[in-house]
Amino acid sequence: MPKDSMLAPIVVNHDPAWQARGIVLADELHSALAPLALRVDHIGSTAIPGMAAKPVFDLQVSVKDLQQVERAFDQTLGDQGFQRSAYQHDHVPAGRDDDPERWTKRLWSRRGHSGGDINLHVRLLGSPNERLALLFRDWFRVHPEAVPAYARFKYVLADTVSDTGTYADVKDPVVDLVIAVAESWAAAANWMPHTRTGPRA
């Protein structure tokens, strides 16, 4: 788990400035990490209009080789206040008979920095966990009627549990439910990862 997994979870009201700030952060990191960073996307709740969230930006870097970028990114990201986590696997959604090794990633986090708090998820281009992060975001963007219910769940959960590690563990099965519905929408809409769902992703 990330090093702050024992801290109390804090969920705040949506800030309309988050999406624009996420785009700026993604562009800055793409410039800093290119050419190994094939793309950088703003993901997670701060990328969904109207969604309450922890005040931490989730960004996803898509790469071709995790071991290669692990070494290459450490210095650049360290200079920007990031620290690499030992956490290297994403949750595999319930009901999927999938090799957990297909859900590997690398994670860098930054806290207390003037440029903003960030979780930087580095995943393989075309991997199932890279796809899931984009599908989760895009499904909510085109289904705003579902945003209040998920936001309410997060408020209640944050008030109930004492640490962000437990918060993430309890939230994972609910994300699985969202993805189960989102997969049907993706098939009907011919959605593909990196499909544009707004002015900028």
C-alpha atoms as an extended CHARMM CRD file, in Angstrom:
* protein
*
       201  EXT
         1         1  MET       CA              0.0000000000        0.0000000000        0.0000000000  PROA      1               0.0000000000
         2         2  PRO       CA              1.1120000000        3.6200000000       -0.4520000000  PROA      2               0.0000000000
         3         3  LYS       CA              2.9280000000        5.0340000000        2.5540000000  PROA      3               0.0000000000
         4         4  ASP       CA             -0.0450000000        7.2410000000        3.5640000000  PROA      4               0.0000000000
         5         5  SER       CA             -2.4360000000        4.2720000000        3.6850000000  PROA      5               0.0000000000
         6         6  MET       CA             -2.7600000000        4.5940000000        7.4650000000  PROA      6               0.0000000000
         7         7  LEU       CA             -3.9470000000        8.2020000000        7.3430000000  PROA      7               0.0000000000
         8         8  ALA       CA             -7.6070000000        9.0560000000        7.8590000000  PROA      8               0.0000000000
         9         9  PRO       CA             -9.4800000000        9.4070000000        4.5350000000  PROA      9               0.0000000000
        10        10  ILE       CA            -10.7530000000       12.8770000000        3.7110000000  PROA      10              0.0000000000
        11        11  VAL       CA            -13.3870000000       13.3690000000        1.0140000000  PROA      11              0.0000000000
        12        12  VAL       CA            -14.2970000000       16.9090000000       -0.0300000000  PROA      12              0.0000000000
        13        13  ASN       CA            -16.8390000000       18.5080000000       -2.3370000000  PROA      13              0.0000000000
        14        14  HSD       CA            -16.0100000000       18.6670000000       -6.0110000000  PROA      14              0.0000000000
        15        15  ASP       CA            -13.8930000000       21.6200000000       -7.0920000000  PROA      15              0.0000000000
        16        16  PRO       CA            -14.6870000000       22.7920000000      -10.6540000000  PROA      16              0.0000000000
        17        17  ALA       CA            -11.0260000000       23.7810000000      -11.0440000000  PROA      17              0.0000000000
        18        18  TRP       CA             -9.8400000000       20.1840000000      -10.6960000000  PROA      18              0.0000000000
        19        19  GLN       CA            -10.2970000000       19.1990000000      -14.3200000000  PROA      19              0.0000000000
        20        20  ALA       CA             -8.3110000000       22.1220000000      -15.7050000000  PROA      20              0.0000000000
        21        21  ARG       CA             -5.6020000000       21.6110000000      -13.1020000000  PROA      21              0.0000000000
        22        22  GLY       CA             -5.4480000000       17.9100000000      -13.9480000000  PROA      22              0.0000000000
        23        23  ILE       CA             -4.8480000000       18.7190000000      -17.6040000000  PROA      23              0.0000000000
        24        24  VAL       CA             -1.9850000000       21.0540000000      -16.6770000000  PROA      24              0.0000000000
        25        25  LEU       CA             -0.4020000000       18.4450000000      -14.3960000000  PROA      25              0.0000000000
        26        26  ALA       CA             -0.7460000000       15.7560000000      -17.0750000000  PROA      26              0.0000000000
        27        27  ASP       CA              0.8930000000       17.9770000000      -19.6800000000  PROA      27              0.0000000000
        28        28  GLU       CA              3.7570000000       18.8790000000      -17.3280000000  PROA      28              0.0000000000
        29        29  LEU       CA              4.4510000000       15.2630000000      -16.4470000000  PROA      29              0.0000000000
        30        30  HSD       CA              4.1970000000       14.1350000000      -20.0540000000  PROA      30              0.0000000000
        31        31  SER       CA              6.8520000000       16.6770000000      -21.0060000000  PROA      31              0.0000000000
        32        32  ALA       CA              9.0700000000       15.6320000000      -18.1000000000  PROA      32              0.0000000000
        33        33  LEU       CA              8.7610000000       11.8910000000      -18.6930000000  PROA      33              0.0000000000
        34        34  ALA       CA              8.7280000000       11.7010000000      -22.5010000000  PROA      34              0.0000000000
        35        35  PRO       CA              9.5360000000        9.7640000000      -24.5940000000  PROA      35              0.0000000000
        36        36  LEU       CA              9.0240000000        6.8030000000      -22.2330000000  PROA      36              0.0000000000
        37        37  ALA       CA              5.6740000000        8.2160000000      -21.1360000000  PROA      37              0.0000000000
        38        38  LEU       CA              3.5280000000        7.4630000000      -24.1700000000  PROA      38              0.0000000000
        39        39  ARG       CA              0.6360000000        9.4410000000      -22.7130000000  PROA      39              0.0000000000
        40        40  VAL       CA             -0.4670000000       10.8770000000      -19.3670000000  PROA      40              0.0000000000
        41        41  ASP       CA             -4.1530000000       11.0260000000      -18.4330000000  PROA      41              0.0000000000
        42        42  HSD       CA             -6.0320000000       12.6460000000      -15.5800000000  PROA      42              0.0000000000
        43        43  ILE       CA             -8.0580000000        9.8020000000      -14.0330000000  PROA      43              0.0000000000
        44        44  GLY       CA             -9.9910000000        9.1010000000      -10.8500000000  PROA      44              0.0000000000
        45        45  SER       CA            -12.6450000000       11.1260000000       -9.0950000000  PROA      45              0.0000000000
        46        46  THR       CA            -11.0100000000       14.5360000000       -9.5480000000  PROA      46              0.0000000000
        47        47  ALA       CA            -11.3720000000       13.9720000000      -13.3230000000  PROA      47              0.0000000000
        48        48  ILE       CA            -15.1510000000       13.4610000000      -13.0870000000  PROA      48              0.0000000000
        49        49  PRO       CA            -17.3260000000       16.6090000000      -13.1140000000  PROA      49              0.0000000000
        50        50  GLY       CA            -19.3360000000       16.9690000000       -9.9140000000  PROA      50              0.0000000000
        51        51  MET       CA            -17.6760000000       14.0620000000       -8.1010000000  PROA      51              0.0000000000
        52        52  ALA       CA            -16.5970000000       14.4130000000       -4.4870000000  PROA      52              0.0000000000
        53        53  ALA       CA            -13.0580000000       13.1970000000       -3.9680000000  PROA      53              0.0000000000
        54        54  LYS       CA            -10.0110000000       13.0470000000       -1.8040000000  PROA      54              0.0000000000
        55        55  PRO       CA             -8.0550000000       16.2200000000       -2.6750000000  PROA      55              0.0000000000
        56        56  VAL       CA             -5.3520000000       14.2120000000       -4.4480000000  PROA      56              0.0000000000
        57        57  PHE       CA             -4.9520000000       14.0940000000       -8.2210000000  PROA      57              0.0000000000
        58        58  ASP       CA             -4.7220000000       10.6540000000       -9.7960000000  PROA      58              0.0000000000
        59        59  LEU       CA             -2.7300000000       10.6270000000      -13.0250000000  PROA      59              0.0000000000
        60        60  GLN       CA             -1.9880000000        7.6320000000      -15.2230000000  PROA      60              0.0000000000
        61        61  VAL       CA              1.1720000000        7.2460000000      -17.2800000000  PROA      61              0.0000000000
        62        62  SER       CA              1.0030000000        4.6760000000      -20.0910000000  PROA      62              0.0000000000
        63        63  VAL       CA              4.3110000000        3.0050000000      -20.9280000000  PROA      63              0.0000000000
        64        64  LYS       CA              5.7200000000        0.0070000000      -22.8130000000  PROA      64              0.0000000000
        65        65  ASP       CA              8.0180000000       -1.4320000000      -20.1130000000  PROA      65              0.0000000000
        66        66  LEU       CA              7.5270000000       -1.0540000000      -16.3530000000  PROA      66              0.0000000000
        67        67  GLN       CA             11.0130000000       -2.1570000000      -15.3450000000  PROA      67              0.0000000000
        68        68  GLN       CA             12.6070000000        0.2670000000      -17.7740000000  PROA      68              0.0000000000
        69        69  VAL       CA             10.6410000000        3.2670000000      -16.5300000000  PROA      69              0.0000000000
        70        70  GLU       CA             11.0930000000        2.3080000000      -12.8850000000  PROA      70              0.0000000000
        71        71  ARG       CA             14.7480000000        3.1500000000      -13.2060000000  PROA      71              0.0000000000
        72        72  ALA       CA             14.3160000000        6.0490000000      -15.6110000000  PROA      72              0.0000000000
        73        73  PHE       CA             11.5270000000        7.8430000000      -13.7470000000  PROA      73              0.0000000000
        74        74  ASP       CA             12.9910000000        7.6930000000      -10.2400000000  PROA      74              0.0000000000
        75        75  GLN       CA             15.3970000000       10.6090000000      -10.6960000000  PROA      75              0.0000000000
        76        76  THR       CA             13.0430000000       12.8790000000      -12.6380000000  PROA      76              0.0000000000
        77        77  LEU       CA             10.1110000000       12.3070000000      -10.3270000000  PROA      77              0.0000000000
        78        78  GLY       CA             12.2980000000       12.5080000000       -7.2260000000  PROA      78              0.0000000000
        79        79  ASP       CA             13.3670000000       15.9750000000       -8.3100000000  PROA      79              0.0000000000
        80        80  GLN       CA              9.6800000000       16.9340000000       -8.3560000000  PROA      80              0.0000000000
        81        81  GLY       CA              8.9500000000       15.6430000000       -4.8680000000  PROA      81              0.0000000000
        82        82  PHE       CA              7.6760000000       12.1480000000       -5.7180000000  PROA      82              0.0000000000
        83        83  GLN       CA              8.5190000000        8.9590000000       -3.8850000000  PROA      83              0.0000000000
        84        84  ARG       CA              8.0670000000        5.4920000000       -5.3490000000  PROA      84              0.0000000000
        85        85  SER       CA              5.8320000000        3.1030000000       -3.4410000000  PROA      85              0.0000000000
        86        86  ALA       CA              6.4890000000       -0.5970000000       -2.9520000000  PROA      86              0.0000000000
        87        87  TYR       CA              2.8790000000       -1.1760000000       -4.0290000000  PROA      87              0.0000000000
        88        88  GLN       CA              3.0290000000       -2.7950000000       -7.5010000000  PROA      88              0.0000000000
        89        89  HSD       CA             -0.3320000000       -4.5020000000       -8.1120000000  PROA      89              0.0000000000
        90        90  ASP       CA             -3.8500000000       -3.2670000000       -8.7230000000  PROA      90              0.0000000000
        91        91  HSD       CA             -6.9850000000       -4.9690000000       -7.4630000000  PROA      91              0.0000000000
        92        92  VAL       CA             -8.2950000000       -7.5520000000       -9.9440000000  PROA      92              0.0000000000
        93        93  PRO       CA            -12.0770000000       -7.0710000000      -10.2710000000  PROA      93              0.0000000000
        94        94  ALA       CA            -14.2210000000       -9.7810000000       -8.7310000000  PROA      94              0.0000000000
        95        95  GLY       CA            -15.3280000000      -12.4650000000      -11.1670000000  PROA      95              0.0000000000
        96        96  ARG       CA            -12.3730000000      -12.0670000000      -13.5100000000  PROA      96              0.0000000000
        97        97  ASP       CA            -10.2980000000      -15.2000000000      -13.9740000000  PROA      97              0.0000000000
        98        98  ASP       CA             -7.1850000000      -13.2010000000      -14.7380000000  PROA      98              0.0000000000
        99        99  ASP       CA             -3.5080000000      -13.5280000000      -13.9250000000  PROA      99              0.0000000000
       100       100  PRO       CA             -2.6910000000      -10.8800000000      -11.2600000000  PROA      100             0.0000000000
       101       101  GLU       CA              0.5800000000      -10.2360000000      -13.0770000000  PROA      101             0.0000000000
       102       102  ARG       CA             -1.4180000000       -8.5960000000      -15.8580000000  PROA      102             0.0000000000
       103       103  TRP       CA             -2.4810000000       -5.9960000000      -13.2540000000  PROA      103             0.0000000000
       104       104  THR       CA              0.9800000000       -4.8130000000      -12.2850000000  PROA      104             0.0000000000
       105       105  LYS       CA              1.9510000000       -1.1530000000      -12.1530000000  PROA      105             0.0000000000
       106       106  ARG       CA              4.3700000000        1.2580000000      -10.5500000000  PROA      106             0.0000000000
       107       107  LEU       CA              3.1850000000        3.9940000000       -8.2220000000  PROA      107             0.0000000000
       108       108  TRP       CA              4.8000000000        7.2880000000       -7.2650000000  PROA      108             0.0000000000
       109       109  SER       CA              3.1550000000        9.6580000000       -4.7700000000  PROA      109             0.0000000000
       110       110  ARG       CA              3.6720000000       13.2970000000       -3.8450000000  PROA      110             0.0000000000
       111       111  ARG       CA              2.3130000000       14.9840000000       -0.7470000000  PROA      111             0.0000000000
       112       112  GLY       CA              2.6280000000       18.4760000000        0.7170000000  PROA      112             0.0000000000
       113       113  HSD       CA              4.0910000000       19.9350000000       -2.4780000000  PROA      113             0.0000000000
       114       114  SER       CA              3.2610000000       23.3720000000       -3.8330000000  PROA      114             0.0000000000
       115       115  GLY       CA              2.4040000000       21.7680000000       -7.1690000000  PROA      115             0.0000000000
       116       116  GLY       CA             -0.3130000000       19.6380000000       -5.6100000000  PROA      116             0.0000000000
       117       117  ASP       CA             -0.7510000000       16.1810000000       -4.1190000000  PROA      117             0.0000000000
       118       118  ILE       CA             -0.5950000000       13.4410000000       -6.7540000000  PROA      118             0.0000000000
       119       119  ASN       CA             -0.7940000000        9.6770000000       -7.0650000000  PROA      119             0.0000000000
       120       120  LEU       CA              1.0110000000        8.7510000000      -10.2910000000  PROA      120             0.0000000000
       121       121  HSD       CA             -0.0600000000        5.3340000000      -11.5440000000  PROA      121             0.0000000000
       122       122  VAL       CA              2.3060000000        3.9760000000      -14.2080000000  PROA      122             0.0000000000
       123       123  ARG       CA              0.7110000000        1.1420000000      -16.1910000000  PROA      123             0.0000000000
       124       124  LEU       CA              1.4080000000       -0.7680000000      -19.3730000000  PROA      124             0.0000000000
       125       125  LEU       CA             -0.2430000000        0.5700000000      -22.4980000000  PROA      125             0.0000000000
       126       126  GLY       CA             -3.0870000000       -1.7810000000      -23.3820000000  PROA      126             0.0000000000
       127       127  SER       CA             -3.1310000000       -3.5380000000      -20.0040000000  PROA      127             0.0000000000
       128       128  PRO       CA             -6.4510000000       -4.2930000000      -18.2840000000  PROA      128             0.0000000000
       129       129  ASN       CA             -5.7270000000       -1.9680000000      -15.3680000000  PROA      129             0.0000000000
       130       130  GLU       CA             -4.8380000000        0.9210000000      -17.6940000000  PROA      130             0.0000000000
       131       131  ARG       CA             -8.1310000000        0.3110000000      -19.5170000000  PROA      131             0.0000000000
       132       132  LEU       CA            -10.1770000000        0.0650000000      -16.3080000000  PROA      132             0.0000000000
       133       133  ALA       CA             -8.9850000000        3.4500000000      -15.0240000000  PROA      133             0.0000000000
       134       134  LEU       CA            -10.0840000000        5.1570000000      -18.2450000000  PROA      134             0.0000000000
       135       135  LEU       CA            -13.3920000000        3.2710000000      -18.4510000000  PROA      135             0.0000000000
       136       136  PHE       CA            -14.3080000000        4.1600000000      -14.8650000000  PROA      136             0.0000000000
       137       137  ARG       CA            -13.6830000000        7.8490000000      -15.5250000000  PROA      137             0.0000000000
       138       138  ASP       CA            -15.4110000000        7.9320000000      -18.9080000000  PROA      138             0.0000000000
       139       139  TRP       CA            -18.5180000000        6.0220000000      -17.7900000000  PROA      139             0.0000000000
       140       140  PHE       CA            -19.1640000000        8.5370000000      -15.0130000000  PROA      140             0.0000000000
       141       141  ARG       CA            -18.5230000000       11.4450000000      -17.3750000000  PROA      141             0.0000000000
       142       142  VAL       CA            -21.3740000000       10.3290000000      -19.6290000000  PROA      142             0.0000000000
       143       143  HSD       CA            -23.6150000000        9.1880000000      -16.7590000000  PROA      143             0.0000000000
       144       144  PRO       CA            -23.7320000000       12.2450000000      -14.4590000000  PROA      144             0.0000000000
       145       145  GLU       CA            -26.9230000000       10.9170000000      -12.8670000000  PROA      145             0.0000000000
       146       146  ALA       CA            -24.7670000000        8.2630000000      -11.1350000000  PROA      146             0.0000000000
       147       147  VAL       CA            -22.3070000000       10.7670000000       -9.6660000000  PROA      147             0.0000000000
       148       148  PRO       CA            -24.3250000000       11.8120000000       -6.5530000000  PROA      148             0.0000000000
       149       149  ALA       CA            -24.8440000000        8.2040000000       -5.4190000000  PROA      149             0.0000000000
       150       150  TYR       CA            -21.1760000000        7.2880000000       -5.7120000000  PROA      150             0.0000000000
       151       151  ALA       CA            -20.1430000000       10.5470000000       -4.0510000000  PROA      151             0.0000000000
       152       152  ARG       CA            -22.5170000000        9.8570000000       -1.1600000000  PROA      152             0.0000000000
       153       153  PHE       CA            -21.0540000000        6.3810000000       -0.7550000000  PROA      153             0.0000000000
       154       154  LYS       CA            -17.5740000000        7.8850000000       -0.4970000000  PROA      154             0.0000000000
       155       155  TYR       CA            -18.6390000000       10.4450000000        2.1100000000  PROA      155             0.0000000000
       156       156  VAL       CA            -20.2260000000        7.7370000000        4.2770000000  PROA      156             0.0000000000
       157       157  LEU       CA            -17.2560000000        5.4210000000        3.8580000000  PROA      157             0.0000000000
       158       158  ALA       CA            -14.7320000000        8.1280000000        4.7700000000  PROA      158             0.0000000000
       159       159  ASP       CA            -16.7230000000        8.8600000000        7.9380000000  PROA      159             0.0000000000
       160       160  THR       CA            -16.8600000000        5.1630000000        8.8330000000  PROA      160             0.0000000000
       161       161  VAL       CA            -13.3000000000        3.8850000000        8.3940000000  PROA      161             0.0000000000
       162       162  SER       CA            -10.1510000000        5.1430000000       10.0730000000  PROA      162             0.0000000000
       163       163  ASP       CA             -7.5170000000        4.8550000000        7.3370000000  PROA      163             0.0000000000
       164       164  THR       CA             -7.1510000000        5.1710000000        3.5800000000  PROA      164             0.0000000000
       165       165  GLY       CA             -5.9960000000        1.5710000000        3.2310000000  PROA      165             0.0000000000
       166       166  THR       CA             -9.3120000000        0.2690000000        4.5590000000  PROA      166             0.0000000000
       167       167  TYR       CA            -11.1200000000        2.9440000000        2.5600000000  PROA      167             0.0000000000
       168       168  ALA       CA             -9.5740000000        1.5970000000       -0.6620000000  PROA      168             0.0000000000
       169       169  ASP       CA            -10.2570000000       -2.0340000000        0.2560000000  PROA      169             0.0000000000
       170       170  VAL       CA            -13.9610000000       -1.3690000000        0.9180000000  PROA      170             0.0000000000
       171       171  LYS       CA            -14.3030000000        0.8070000000       -2.1770000000  PROA      171             0.0000000000
       172       172  ASP       CA            -12.8310000000       -1.7930000000       -4.5620000000  PROA      172             0.0000000000
       173       173  PRO       CA            -15.9580000000       -4.0300000000       -4.7330000000  PROA      173             0.0000000000
       174       174  VAL       CA            -18.1290000000       -0.9850000000       -5.4400000000  PROA      174             0.0000000000
       175       175  VAL       CA            -15.7880000000       -0.0210000000       -8.2740000000  PROA      175             0.0000000000
       176       176  ASP       CA            -16.2330000000       -3.5960000000       -9.5210000000  PROA      176             0.0000000000
       177       177  LEU       CA            -20.0050000000       -3.0040000000       -9.6790000000  PROA      177             0.0000000000
       178       178  VAL       CA            -19.5270000000        0.2240000000      -11.6300000000  PROA      178             0.0000000000
       179       179  ILE       CA            -17.2050000000       -1.5050000000      -14.0860000000  PROA      179             0.0000000000
       180       180  ALA       CA            -19.6730000000       -4.3540000000      -14.6070000000  PROA      180             0.0000000000
       181       181  VAL       CA            -22.2600000000       -1.8110000000      -15.7630000000  PROA      181             0.0000000000
       182       182  ALA       CA            -19.6830000000        0.2630000000      -17.6220000000  PROA      182             0.0000000000
       183       183  GLU       CA            -18.5660000000       -2.7130000000      -19.7040000000  PROA      183             0.0000000000
       184       184  SER       CA            -22.0620000000       -3.0540000000      -21.1760000000  PROA      184             0.0000000000
       185       185  TRP       CA            -22.0750000000        0.6500000000      -22.0100000000  PROA      185             0.0000000000
       186       186  ALA       CA            -18.5830000000        0.3900000000      -23.5560000000  PROA      186             0.0000000000
       187       187  ALA       CA            -19.6960000000       -2.4330000000      -25.8320000000  PROA      187             0.0000000000
       188       188  ALA       CA            -22.8700000000       -0.6210000000      -26.9120000000  PROA      188             0.0000000000
       189       189  ALA       CA            -21.0490000000        2.6900000000      -27.4700000000  PROA      189             0.0000000000
       190       190  ASN       CA            -18.0030000000        1.1450000000      -29.1740000000  PROA      190             0.0000000000
       191       191  TRP       CA            -15.9020000000        2.8150000000      -26.4950000000  PROA      191             0.0000000000
       192       192  MET       CA            -12.1840000000        2.1970000000      -26.5960000000  PROA      192             0.0000000000
       193       193  PRO       CA             -9.4340000000        3.3080000000      -24.2020000000  PROA      193             0.0000000000
       194       194  HSD       CA             -8.2820000000        6.8500000000      -24.9520000000  PROA      194             0.0000000000
       195       195  THR       CA            -11.6270000000        7.7450000000      -26.5560000000  PROA      195             0.0000000000
       196       196  ARG       CA            -12.2310000000       11.4490000000      -26.0070000000  PROA      196             0.0000000000
       197       197  THR       CA            -15.1870000000       12.0980000000      -23.6720000000  PROA      197             0.0000000000
       198       198  GLY       CA            -14.6900000000       15.8240000000      -23.2690000000  PROA      198             0.0000000000
       199       199  PRO       CA            -12.5660000000       18.7420000000      -24.5090000000  PROA      199             0.0000000000
       200       200  ARG       CA             -9.4860000000       17.1180000000      -22.9680000000  PROA      200             0.0000000000
       201       201  ALA       CA             -9.0730000000       13.8440000000      -21.0890000000  PROA      201             0.0000000000
